[in-house]
Amino acid sequence: MKPDKLNILGIPYSVTYCDNLLDVDPNKREALYGYCDHHTQTIRIYDKDCKIEFVWQTIFHEVLHLIGDNTKISILKNDSEQKHNELDCLANVLSDFLFRNDLIKVES
């Protein structure tokens, strides 16, 4: 199951799924897997032919960006390539944890 809305720190965000990597970027300048914007309260995720685990990892990645933007938690701030990669690893670990423990189930 993929959510179409998420509440992050009391703020509702709409989630849009895209079939083209360029469509994830609202300006269509970069091929992206995920994008979030706290001003428009939107999250955009690439999901064409992607496994649900990858989609959720991307969702977590964008949610962590939004948490970092709204709380100023420095480890979640995307101010360097290294921190962005670490945030991606954290999203991967969280996604893996939830799937391995059947907290998110793969639809058959």
Contact map, one row per residue, 1 for C-alpha under 8 A:
111000000000000000000000000000000000000000000000000000000000000000000000000000000000000000000000000000001110
111100000000000000000000000000000000000000000000000000010000000000000000000000000000000000000000000000000000
111111000000001000000000000000000000000000000000000000000000000000000000000000000000000000000000000000000000
011111000000011100000000000000000000000000000000000000000000000000000000000000000000000000000000000000000000
001111100001111000000000000000000000000000000000000000000000000000000000000000000000000000000000000000000000
001111110001111000000000000000000000000000000000000000000000000000000000000000000000000000000000000000000000
000011111111100000000000000000000000000000000000000000000000000000000000000000000000000000000000000000000000
000001111111100000000000000000000000000000000000000000000000001001100000000000000000000000000000000000000000
000000111110000000000000000000000000000000000000000000000000000000100000000000000000000000000000000000000000
000000111111000000000000000000000000000000000000000000000000000000000000000000000000000000000000000000000000
000000111111100000000000000000000000000010000000000000000000000000000000000000000000000000000000000000000000
000011110111110000000000000000000000000010000000000000000000000000000000000000000000000000000000000000000000
000011110011111000000000000000000000000011100000000000000000000000000000000000000000000000000000000000000000
000111000001111100000000000000000000000011100000000000000000000000000000000000000000000000000000000000000000
001111000000111110000000000000000000000001111000000000000000000000000000000000000000000000000000000000000000
000100000000011111000000000000000000000001111000000000000000000000000000000000000000000000000000000000000000
000000000000001111100001000000000000000000011110000000000000000000000000000000000000000000000000000000000000
000000000000000111111011000000000000000000011111000000000000000000000000000000000000000000000000000000000000
000000000000000011111010000000000000000000000111000000000000000000000000000000000000000000000000000000000000
000000000000000001111111000000000000000000000101000000000000000000000000000000000000000000000000000000000000
000000000000000001111111100001111000000000000100000000000000000000000000000000000000000000000000000000000000
000000000000000000011111100111110000000000000000000000000000000000000000000000000000000000000000000000000000
000000000000000001111111110100100000000000000000000000000000000000000000000000000000000000000000000000000000
000000000000000011011111110100111110000000011100000000000000000000000000000000000000000000000000000000000000
000000000000000000001111111111110110000000010000000000000000000000000000000000000000000000000000000000000000
000000000000000000000011111100000000000000000000000000000000000000000000000000000000000000000000000000000000
000000000000000000000000111111000000000000000000000000000000000000000000000000000000000000000000000000000000
000000000000000000000111111111100000000000000000000000000000000000000000000000000000000000000000000000000000
000000000000000000000100101111100000000000000000000000000000000000000000000000000000000000000000000000000000
000000000000000000001100101111110000000000000000000000000000000000000000000000000000000000000000000000000000
000000000000000000001111100111111000000000000000000000000000000000000000000000000000000000000000000000000000
000000000000000000001101100001111110000000000100000000000000000000000000000000000000000000000000000000000000
000000000000000000001001000000111110000000001110000000000100000000000000000000000000000000000000000000000000
000000000000000000000001100000011111000000111100000000000110110000000000000000000000000000000000000000000000
000000000000000000000001100000011111100000111000000000000000010000000000000000000000000000000000000000000000
000000000000000000000000000000000111110011110000000000000000011011000000000000000000000000000000000000000000
000000000000000000000000000000000011111111100000000000000000000001000000000000000000000000000000000000000000
000000000000000000000000000000000001111111000000000000000000000001000000000000000000000000000000000000000000
000000000000000000000000000000000000111110000000000000000000000000000000000000000000000000000000000000000000
000000000000000000000000000000000000111111000000000000000000000000000000000000000000000000000000000000000000
000000000011110000000000000000000001111111100000000000000000000000000000000000000000000000000000000000000000
000000000000111100000000000000000001110111110000000000000000000000000000000000000000000000000000000000000000
000000000000111100000000000000000111100011111000000000000000010000000000000000000000000000000000000000000000
000000000000001111000001100000000111000001111100000000000000000000000000000000000000000000000000000000000000
000000000000001111000001000000001110000000111110000000100110000000000000000000000000000000000000000000000000
000000000000000011111001000000011100000000011111000000100000000000000000000000000000000000000000000000000000
000000000000000011100000000000001000000000001111111000100000000000000000000000000000000000000000000000000000
000000000000000001110000000000000000000000000111110000000000000000000000000000000000000000000000000000000000
000000000000000000000000000000000000000000000011111000000000000000000000000000000000000000000000000000000000
000000000000000000000000000000000000000000000011111101100000000000000000000000000000000000000000000000000000
000000000000000000000000000000000000000000000010111111100000000000000000000000000000000000000000000000000000
000000000000000000000000000000000000000000000000011111110000000000000000000000000000000000000000000000000100
000000000000000000000000000000000000000000000000001111111000000000000000000000000000000000000011001000000100
000000000000000000000000000000000000000000000000011111111100000000000000000000000000000000000000000000000000
000000000000000000000000000000000000000000001110011111111110000000000000000000000000000000000000000000000000
010000000000000000000000000000000000000000000000000111111111000000000000000000000000000000000010000000000000
000000000000000000000000000000000000000000000000000011111111100000000000000000000000000000110110000000000000
000000000000000000000000000000001100000000001000000001111111110000000000000000000000000000100000000000000000
000000000000000000000000000000000100000000001000000000111111111000000000000000000000000000000000000000000000
000000000000000000000000000000000000000000000000000000011111111100000000000000000000000000110110000000000000
000000000000000000000000000000000100000000000000000000001111111110000000000000000000001101100000000000000000
000000000000000000000000000000000111000000100000000000000111111111000000000000000000000000000000000000000000
000000010000000000000000000000000001000000000000000000000011111111100000000000000000000000000000000000000000
000000000000000000000000000000000000000000000000000000000001111111110000000100000000001000100000000000000000
000000000000000000000000000000000001000000000000000000000000111111111000000111000000000000000000000000000000
000000010000000000000000000000000001110000000000000000000000011111111100000000000000000000000000000000000000
000000011000000000000000000000000000000000000000000000000000001111111111100100000000000000000000000000000000
000000000000000000000000000000000000000000000000000000000000000111111111111110000000000000000000000000000000
000000000000000000000000000000000000000000000000000000000000000011111111100110000000000000000000000000000000
000000000000000000000000000000000000000000000000000000000000000001111111000000000000000000000000000000000000
000000000000000000000000000000000000000000000000000000000000000000111111100000000000000000000000000000000000
000000000000000000000000000000000000000000000000000000000000000000111111110110000000000000000000000000000000
000000000000000000000000000000000000000000000000000000000000000000111011111110000000000000000000000000000000
000000000000000000000000000000000000000000000000000000000000000000010001111110000000000000000000000000000000
000000000000000000000000000000000000000000000000000000000000000000010000111110000010001000000000000000000000
000000000000000000000000000000000000000000000000000000000000000110111001111111000010001000000000000000000000
000000000000000000000000000000000000000000000000000000000000000010011001111111100011000000000000000000000000
000000000000000000000000000000000000000000000000000000000000000010000000000111111011000000000000000000000000
000000000000000000000000000000000000000000000000000000000000000000000000000011111011000000000000000000000000
000000000000000000000000000000000000000000000000000000000000000000000000000001111111000000000000000000000000
000000000000000000000000000000000000000000000000000000000000000000000000000001111111100000000000000000000000
000000000000000000000000000000000000000000000000000000000000000000000000000000011111110000000000000000000000
000000000000000000000000000000000000000000000000000000000000000000000000001111111111111000000000000000000000
000000000000000000000000000000000000000000000000000000000000000000000000000011111111111100000000000000000000
000000000000000000000000000000000000000000000000000000000000000000000000000000001111111110000000000000000000
000000000000000000000000000000000000000000000000000000000000000000000000000000000111111111000000000000000000
000000000000000000000000000000000000000000000000000000000000100100000000001100000011111111100000000000000000
000000000000000000000000000000000000000000000000000000000000100000000000000000000001111111110000000000000000
000000000000000000000000000000000000000000000000000000000000000000000000000000000000111111111000000000000000
000000000000000000000000000000000000000000000000000000000000100000000000000000000000011111111100000000000000
000000000000000000000000000000000000000000000000000000001101100100000000000000000000001111111110000000000000
000000000000000000000000000000000000000000000000000000001001000000000000000000000000000111111111000000000000
000000000000000000000000000000000000000000000000000000000000000000000000000000000000000011111111100000000000
000000000000000000000000000000000000000000000000000000001001000000000000000000000000000001111111110000000000
000000000000000000000000000000000000000000000000000010011001000000000000000000000000000000111111111000000000
000000000000000000000000000000000000000000000000000010000000000000000000000000000000000000011111111100000000
000000000000000000000000000000000000000000000000000000000000000000000000000000000000000000001111111110000000
000000000000000000000000000000000000000000000000000000000000000000000000000000000000000000000111111111110000
000000000000000000000000000000000000000000000000000010000000000000000000000000000000000000000011111111111100
000000000000000000000000000000000000000000000000000000000000000000000000000000000000000000000001111111100000
000000000000000000000000000000000000000000000000000000000000000000000000000000000000000000000000111111110000
000000000000000000000000000000000000000000000000000000000000000000000000000000000000000000000000011111111000
000000000000000000000000000000000000000000000000000000000000000000000000000000000000000000000000011111111000
000000000000000000000000000000000000000000000000000000000000000000000000000000000000000000000000011011111100
100000000000000000000000000000000000000000000000000000000000000000000000000000000000000000000000001001111110
100000000000000000000000000000000000000000000000000110000000000000000000000000000000000000000000001000011111
100000000000000000000000000000000000000000000000000000000000000000000000000000000000000000000000000000001111
000000000000000000000000000000000000000000000000000000000000000000000000000000000000000000000000000000000111
